[in-house]
Amino acid sequence: MFEGKSVSLRALEKEDLEILKEWRNSKHVRKSTREYKLLNMINQKNWFESIHQLNPPREIMFGILNKRKKLIGVTGLTYIDWKNRNSEISIYFSTNNWQTKSEAKEVINLILEYGFEELNLHRLYVEIFSLMKENIKLFSQLKFIKEGELREKIWRQNKWWDTIIFSKLSSEYKK
């Protein structure tokens, strides 16, 4: 378990899958993820099994717990490229407007610590849909560098949106 002041990260368990399905199907989570269909328990179980089969893993996911040890979200590293030592950060919480809460920054700092210090990764990045202004603000506040935009990459809310890539290098960590 990775401990912060107000949150901790733990391995995901099969018992978490039902609530994760509900969260991933919720409107506030779906608008910021690549999912294009509603998920069922078969999808959830297949995903859960797939993240535990590969060695080395392509994804390492954690449950986010609050001080009372209640599961409040999910974070992790996805699309891990071990040769080039980079990975995408994935994060979502069960509540709306989670980006404005101190727990969000703490979780991102814990995942940065894990990625850079434990796994010796070189670059951690996020791909943010331009409609997610609150995500852009959060990662900018955490001093992630904007690398560029992919024009009209995703279809949401009956229109095309750009995606924006932000990253942090290991040499920029803890500055």
Backbone as JSON, one array per atom type, in Angstrom:
{
  "sequence": "MFEGKSVSLRALEKEDLEILKEWRNSKHVRKSTREYKLLNMINQKNWFESIHQLNPPREIMFGILNKRKKLIGVTGLTYIDWKNRNSEISIYFSTNNWQTKSEAKEVINLILEYGFEELNLHRLYVEIFSLMKENIKLFSQLKFIKEGELREKIWRQNKWWDTIIFSKLSSEYKK",
  "N": [[0.84, -1.17, 0.0], [0.49, 2.25, -0.76], [0.97, 5.17, 0.97], [-0.49, 8.32, 1.61], [-1.14, 11.62, 2.96], [-3.94, 12.05, 3.12], [-5.02, 10.13, 1.52], [-4.69, 6.74, 0.27], [-3.13, 4.22, -1.75], [-4.03, 1.11, -3.06], [-3.8, -2.32, -4.2], [-6.08, -3.34, -6.75], [-9.0, -5.34, -6.25], [-10.97, -8.29, -6.98], [-13.45, -7.95, -5.8], [-13.91, -5.27, -6.08], [-14.84, -4.79, -8.61], [-17.6, -4.48, -9.35], [-18.4, -1.92, -8.36], [-16.53, -0.39, -9.71], [-17.37, -0.76, -12.33], [-19.83, 0.59, -12.25], [-18.91, 3.22, -11.78], [-17.28, 3.64, -14.07], [-19.21, 3.6, -16.03], [-20.61, 5.87, -15.46], [-21.71, 9.18, -16.25], [-19.96, 11.38, -15.73], [-17.43, 10.16, -15.57], [-17.21, 8.77, -17.99], [-17.1, 10.81, -19.92], [-14.49, 11.58, -19.96], [-12.93, 9.46, -20.7], [-11.72, 6.84, -22.91], [-13.7, 5.05, -23.45], [-16.4, 3.86, -25.37], [-18.7, 2.51, -25.17], [-21.22, 1.16, -22.99], [-20.23, -0.62, -20.1], [-20.22, -4.03, -19.01], [-20.34, -6.69, -16.51], [-18.9, -8.79, -17.59], [-17.1, -7.46, -19.31], [-15.67, -6.03, -17.34], [-14.53, -8.1, -15.76], [-12.94, -9.38, -17.69], [-11.15, -7.29, -18.31], [-9.93, -6.96, -15.78], [-8.66, -9.47, -15.44], [-6.94, -9.35, -17.63], [-5.09, -7.35, -16.94], [-3.53, -8.6, -15.14], [-2.18, -10.66, -16.34], [0.03, -10.28, -18.09], [3.6, -10.2, -18.11], [6.42, -8.38, -18.28], [3.95, -6.13, -16.87], [1.45, -4.29, -18.78], [-0.22, -2.52, -17.72], [-0.66, -1.06, -14.53], [-2.68, -0.91, -11.9], [-4.43, 0.85, -9.3], [-6.55, 1.0, -6.42], [-8.03, 3.89, -5.0], [-8.06, 4.99, -1.75], [-9.84, 6.66, 0.87], [-9.32, 8.43, 4.03], [-10.86, 6.89, 5.76], [-10.57, 4.43, 4.71], [-12.21, 3.84, 2.6], [-13.08, 2.97, -0.7], [-12.59, 5.3, -3.23], [-11.88, 5.94, -5.77], [-9.88, 5.33, -8.76], [-6.58, 4.8, -9.91], [-3.59, 4.69, -11.9], [-0.96, 3.29, -13.93], [-0.82, 3.14, -17.39], [-0.51, 1.69, -20.68], [2.22, 1.05, -20.51], [5.52, 1.38, -21.46], [8.18, -0.39, -21.33], [10.73, -0.55, -22.47], [11.3, 2.05, -23.45], [10.73, 3.42, -21.21], [8.33, 4.86, -20.41], [4.97, 5.95, -19.59], [1.39, 6.2, -19.52], [-0.67, 8.1, -17.33], [-3.49, 7.14, -15.53], [-6.53, 8.19, -14.11], [-9.39, 8.44, -12.07], [-12.17, 9.51, -10.12], [-14.92, 8.69, -7.91], [-16.65, 10.78, -7.61], [-18.11, 13.88, -8.86], [-16.31, 16.74, -10.09], [-13.83, 16.17, -8.96], [-11.3, 17.01, -9.54], [-10.75, 19.41, -8.35], [-10.21, 18.94, -5.75], [-8.02, 18.41, -2.95], [-7.19, 15.8, -2.65], [-6.93, 14.77, -5.22], [-4.57, 15.92, -6.28], [-2.78, 14.84, -4.46], [-3.0, 12.08, -5.0], [-2.03, 12.0, -7.64], [0.59, 12.84, -7.16], [1.46, 10.64, -5.63], [1.35, 8.62, -7.58], [3.21, 9.58, -9.37], [5.52, 9.4, -7.78], [5.63, 6.61, -7.46], [5.92, 5.79, -10.16], [8.31, 7.1, -11.01], [10.22, 6.7, -8.91], [9.94, 4.03, -7.91], [9.58, 2.4, -10.22], [11.41, 3.41, -11.96], [10.79, 4.89, -14.26], [11.0, 7.11, -17.08], [9.39, 9.06, -18.29], [6.2, 10.33, -17.7], [2.87, 10.65, -18.73], [-0.21, 12.33, -19.7], [-3.2, 12.14, -21.6], [-5.47, 14.44, -22.4], [-8.81, 15.25, -22.96], [-9.93, 18.07, -24.72], [-12.33, 19.19, -23.88], [-12.34, 18.81, -21.19], [-11.75, 20.91, -19.14], [-11.17, 21.21, -16.42], [-9.4, 19.1, -15.9], [-7.22, 19.83, -17.46], [-6.47, 22.18, -16.13], [-5.76, 21.11, -13.61], [-3.5, 19.39, -14.18], [-1.78, 21.26, -15.26], [-1.36, 22.91, -13.02], [0.14, 21.14, -11.54], [2.51, 21.28, -12.76], [2.98, 19.85, -15.13], [4.14, 19.55, -18.44], [2.89, 20.97, -21.37], [2.79, 19.2, -24.28], [1.68, 19.03, -26.8], [-1.11, 19.16, -29.2], [-3.61, 17.0, -30.43], [-5.48, 17.19, -33.16], [-9.01, 17.38, -33.34], [-9.6, 14.71, -32.37], [-11.35, 13.15, -30.82], [-14.82, 12.22, -30.5], [-17.35, 13.71, -28.86], [-20.29, 14.74, -27.18], [-21.7, 15.48, -29.49], [-19.79, 16.69, -31.18], [-16.48, 17.28, -32.53], [-13.46, 17.03, -30.69], [-10.3, 18.26, -29.61], [-7.37, 16.51, -28.37], [-5.09, 16.84, -25.69], [-1.72, 16.55, -24.93], [0.07, 16.19, -22.0], [3.06, 16.1, -20.08], [5.48, 14.82, -17.73], [8.86, 14.66, -16.98], [11.32, 12.48, -15.52], [13.49, 13.98, -14.68], [12.28, 16.38, -14.11], [10.77, 15.91, -11.98], [9.92, 16.5, -8.62], [10.89, 19.09, -8.58]],
  "CA": [[0.0, 0.0, 0.0], [1.2, 3.52, -0.79], [0.25, 6.05, 1.89], [-0.36, 9.76, 1.59], [-1.73, 12.23, 4.15], [-5.39, 11.88, 3.18], [-5.41, 9.0, 0.66], [-3.71, 5.69, 0.07], [-3.34, 3.42, -2.95], [-3.88, -0.32, -2.84], [-4.1, -3.14, -5.38], [-7.5, -3.59, -6.99], [-9.45, -6.69, -5.96], [-12.18, -8.69, -7.72], [-14.61, -7.4, -5.11], [-14.06, -3.86, -6.49], [-15.26, -4.68, -10.01], [-18.98, -3.99, -9.51], [-18.43, -0.47, -8.18], [-15.75, 0.21, -10.81], [-18.26, -0.76, -13.51], [-20.78, 1.71, -12.08], [-18.19, 4.48, -11.97], [-16.84, 3.77, -15.47], [-20.4, 3.85, -16.84], [-21.22, 7.15, -15.08], [-21.5, 10.24, -17.24], [-18.79, 12.22, -15.43], [-16.2, 9.42, -15.89], [-17.21, 8.43, -19.42], [-16.76, 11.94, -20.81], [-13.04, 11.8, -19.98], [-12.22, 8.21, -21.01], [-11.81, 6.38, -24.29], [-14.81, 4.11, -23.58], [-17.47, 4.29, -26.28], [-19.89, 1.69, -24.91], [-21.42, 0.85, -21.59], [-19.52, -1.83, -19.71], [-20.92, -4.99, -18.15], [-19.41, -7.41, -15.64], [-17.99, -9.58, -18.44], [-16.02, -6.53, -19.68], [-14.87, -5.73, -16.14], [-13.73, -9.28, -15.39], [-11.91, -9.57, -18.73], [-10.15, -6.25, -18.09], [-9.21, -7.28, -14.54], [-7.79, -10.61, -15.71], [-5.9, -8.97, -18.59], [-4.04, -6.53, -16.33], [-2.71, -9.46, -14.28], [-1.61, -11.77, -17.11], [1.3, -9.99, -18.76], [4.77, -9.94, -17.3], [6.01, -7.27, -17.43], [2.58, -5.65, -17.13], [1.21, -3.08, -19.59], [-1.01, -1.65, -16.84], [-0.6, -1.29, -13.08], [-3.8, -0.11, -11.42], [-4.62, 0.92, -7.85], [-7.73, 1.64, -5.84], [-7.75, 5.06, -4.16], [-8.82, 4.92, -0.5], [-9.79, 7.86, 1.71], [-8.82, 8.18, 5.39], [-11.68, 5.84, 6.38], [-10.27, 3.22, 3.92], [-13.28, 3.62, 1.63], [-12.66, 3.12, -2.1], [-13.18, 6.52, -3.78], [-11.44, 6.15, -7.14], [-8.89, 4.43, -9.35], [-5.47, 5.42, -10.62], [-2.58, 3.73, -12.29], [-0.12, 3.53, -15.1], [-1.3, 2.36, -18.52], [0.34, 1.75, -21.88], [3.61, 1.09, -20.03], [6.54, 1.03, -22.44], [9.33, -0.67, -20.48], [11.98, -0.27, -23.19], [11.5, 3.5, -23.5], [10.48, 3.88, -19.85], [7.27, 5.86, -20.27], [3.64, 5.41, -19.32], [0.28, 7.14, -19.33], [-1.33, 8.09, -16.03], [-4.95, 7.04, -15.56], [-7.09, 8.57, -12.81], [-10.76, 8.92, -11.94], [-12.79, 9.4, -8.8], [-16.35, 8.39, -7.94], [-17.43, 12.01, -7.49], [-17.92, 14.98, -9.81], [-15.42, 17.84, -9.7], [-12.73, 15.65, -8.13], [-10.06, 17.68, -9.92], [-10.55, 20.59, -7.5], [-9.96, 18.51, -4.37], [-6.6, 18.17, -2.64], [-6.92, 14.37, -2.81], [-6.52, 14.52, -6.61], [-3.14, 16.26, -6.38], [-2.04, 13.87, -3.66], [-2.97, 10.82, -5.74], [-1.1, 12.16, -8.78], [1.95, 12.84, -6.61], [1.79, 9.26, -5.26], [1.6, 7.83, -8.79], [4.5, 10.06, -9.88], [6.54, 8.79, -6.93], [5.71, 5.2, -7.82], [6.46, 5.65, -11.52], [9.69, 7.56, -11.13], [11.13, 6.16, -7.9], [9.86, 2.57, -7.8], [9.71, 1.72, -11.51], [12.48, 4.06, -12.72], [10.32, 5.37, -15.55], [11.6, 8.38, -17.49], [8.38, 10.03, -18.72], [4.8, 10.02, -17.42], [2.06, 11.6, -19.51], [-1.67, 12.22, -19.75], [-3.88, 12.65, -22.79], [-6.68, 15.06, -21.86], [-9.76, 15.77, -23.95], [-9.99, 19.52, -24.55], [-13.56, 19.56, -23.18], [-12.11, 18.6, -19.76], [-10.97, 22.08, -18.7], [-10.71, 21.01, -15.05], [-8.22, 18.22, -15.95], [-6.14, 20.66, -18.0], [-6.04, 23.06, -15.05], [-5.1, 20.3, -12.58], [-2.16, 18.95, -14.58], [-0.97, 22.47, -15.4], [-0.97, 23.29, -11.66], [1.14, 20.18, -11.08], [3.71, 21.56, -13.56], [3.15, 19.0, -16.3], [4.43, 20.37, -19.61], [2.05, 20.71, -22.54], [3.62, 18.77, -25.41], [1.01, 19.3, -28.08], [-2.52, 18.84, -29.36], [-4.04, 16.16, -31.54], [-6.68, 17.9, -33.59], [-10.28, 16.69, -33.57], [-9.33, 13.28, -32.19], [-12.45, 12.41, -30.19], [-16.2, 12.66, -30.73], [-18.12, 13.78, -27.62], [-21.31, 15.79, -27.13], [-22.04, 15.84, -30.87], [-18.79, 17.48, -31.89], [-15.1, 16.82, -32.45], [-12.63, 17.72, -29.7], [-8.87, 17.96, -29.62], [-6.8, 16.0, -27.14], [-3.87, 17.56, -25.34], [-0.75, 15.71, -24.23], [0.91, 16.82, -20.97], [3.96, 15.1, -19.52], [6.5, 15.19, -16.76], [10.03, 13.8, -17.06], [11.9, 12.16, -14.22], [14.38, 15.09, -14.32], [11.44, 17.5, -13.66], [10.07, 15.46, -10.78], [10.35, 17.07, -7.33], [11.49, 20.43, -8.72]],
  "C": [[0.89, 1.24, 0.0], [0.36, 4.53, -0.01], [0.57, 7.52, 1.64], [-0.96, 10.32, 2.88], [-3.23, 11.95, 4.25], [-5.9, 10.73, 2.3], [-4.31, 7.95, 0.68], [-4.1, 4.92, -1.19], [-3.13, 1.96, -2.59], [-4.2, -1.07, -4.13], [-5.62, -3.28, -5.51], [-7.8, -5.06, -6.74], [-10.7, -7.01, -6.79], [-13.44, -8.1, -7.11], [-14.89, -5.95, -5.51], [-14.76, -3.73, -7.84], [-16.67, -4.13, -10.2], [-19.04, -2.47, -9.38], [-17.62, 0.23, -9.27], [-16.58, 0.27, -12.08], [-19.25, 0.4, -13.42], [-20.1, 3.04, -12.34], [-17.82, 4.68, -13.44], [-18.02, 4.02, -16.41], [-21.06, 5.19, -16.51], [-20.83, 8.22, -16.1], [-20.22, 11.03, -16.98], [-17.47, 11.49, -15.69], [-16.11, 9.17, -17.38], [-16.77, 9.6, -20.31], [-15.26, 12.2, -20.88], [-12.25, 10.54, -20.31], [-12.45, 7.82, -22.47], [-12.96, 5.39, -24.51], [-15.88, 4.68, -24.5], [-18.73, 3.47, -26.08], [-20.01, 1.5, -23.41], [-20.79, -0.5, -21.28], [-20.41, -2.72, -18.87], [-19.88, -5.75, -17.33], [-18.47, -8.3, -16.44], [-16.81, -8.71, -18.87], [-15.08, -6.28, -18.5], [-13.96, -6.9, -15.77], [-12.62, -9.54, -16.41], [-10.79, -8.55, -18.57], [-9.28, -6.59, -16.88], [-8.22, -8.43, -14.76], [-6.65, -10.21, -16.65], [-4.78, -8.16, -17.94], [-3.13, -7.35, -15.42], [-2.0, -10.58, -15.03], [-0.23, -11.49, -17.67], [2.42, -9.74, -17.76], [5.94, -9.62, -18.24], [4.63, -6.74, -17.82], [2.55, -4.43, -18.05], [0.4, -2.07, -18.79], [-0.77, -2.05, -15.39], [-1.62, -0.35, -12.47], [-3.96, -0.23, -9.91], [-6.0, 1.47, -7.52], [-7.27, 2.8, -4.98], [-8.66, 4.96, -2.94], [-8.73, 6.25, 0.23], [-9.3, 7.48, 3.1], [-9.58, 7.05, 6.09], [-11.52, 4.5, 5.65], [-11.42, 2.84, 2.99], [-12.73, 3.85, 0.22], [-13.37, 4.32, -2.71], [-12.76, 6.77, -5.23], [-10.41, 5.12, -7.56], [-7.81, 5.26, -10.02], [-4.49, 4.33, -11.03], [-1.78, 4.19, -13.48], [-0.58, 2.59, -16.2], [-0.38, 2.57, -19.72], [1.82, 1.85, -21.49], [4.53, 0.57, -21.12], [7.84, 0.86, -21.65], [10.64, -0.35, -21.17], [12.31, 1.22, -23.15], [11.13, 4.2, -22.2], [9.49, 5.04, -19.77], [5.92, 5.19, -20.11], [2.64, 6.55, -19.22], [-0.27, 6.99, -17.92], [-2.83, 8.03, -16.27], [-5.46, 7.4, -14.17], [-8.56, 8.93, -12.99], [-11.26, 8.66, -10.53], [-14.28, 9.15, -8.98], [-17.21, 9.65, -7.98], [-17.16, 12.98, -8.64], [-16.93, 15.98, -9.23], [-14.27, 17.39, -8.79], [-11.42, 16.39, -8.37], [-9.74, 18.87, -9.01], [-10.2, 20.21, -6.06], [-8.48, 18.19, -4.16], [-6.23, 16.7, -2.82], [-6.42, 14.06, -4.23], [-5.03, 14.8, -6.78], [-2.3, 15.25, -5.61], [-1.92, 12.53, -4.38], [-1.98, 10.91, -6.91], [0.34, 12.17, -8.28], [2.39, 11.44, -6.17], [2.11, 8.42, -6.49], [2.89, 8.29, -9.47], [5.65, 9.43, -9.09], [6.73, 7.32, -7.29], [6.37, 5.01, -9.19], [7.92, 6.0, -11.63], [10.64, 6.86, -10.15], [11.12, 4.64, -7.82], [10.17, 1.87, -9.13], [10.82, 2.3, -12.39], [12.04, 4.44, -14.13], [10.93, 6.75, -15.83], [10.55, 9.46, -17.77], [6.99, 9.49, -18.37], [3.95, 11.09, -18.09], [0.57, 11.35, -19.31], [-2.13, 12.74, -21.1], [-5.24, 13.13, -22.32], [-7.54, 15.58, -23.01], [-9.95, 17.26, -23.68], [-11.28, 19.99, -23.87], [-13.4, 19.46, -21.67], [-11.21, 19.7, -19.19], [-10.4, 21.88, -17.29], [-9.48, 20.07, -14.99], [-7.01, 19.0, -16.46], [-5.58, 21.56, -16.89], [-5.26, 22.28, -13.98], [-3.68, 19.93, -12.98], [-1.23, 20.13, -14.85], [-0.48, 22.94, -14.03], [0.13, 22.39, -11.11], [2.42, 20.24, -11.93], [4.02, 20.49, -14.6], [3.33, 19.94, -17.49], [3.5, 19.97, -20.75], [2.96, 20.4, -23.72], [2.98, 19.09, -26.75], [-0.45, 18.89, -28.06], [-2.72, 17.95, -30.57], [-5.42, 16.67, -31.95], [-7.85, 16.95, -33.85], [-10.14, 15.17, -33.48], [-10.52, 12.5, -31.63], [-13.8, 13.05, -30.48], [-16.94, 12.56, -29.4], [-19.12, 14.92, -27.77], [-21.61, 16.36, -28.51], [-21.07, 16.79, -31.55], [-17.41, 16.87, -31.68], [-14.33, 17.69, -31.45], [-11.18, 17.32, -29.91], [-8.51, 17.19, -28.35], [-5.45, 16.67, -26.95], [-2.98, 16.61, -24.54], [0.06, 16.58, -23.28], [1.83, 15.74, -20.43], [4.86, 15.72, -18.46], [7.63, 14.17, -16.91], [10.59, 13.55, -15.67], [12.82, 13.3, -13.75], [13.59, 16.32, -13.81], [10.7, 17.16, -12.37], [10.73, 16.03, -9.54], [11.08, 18.39, -7.47], [10.59, 21.46, -8.09]]
}
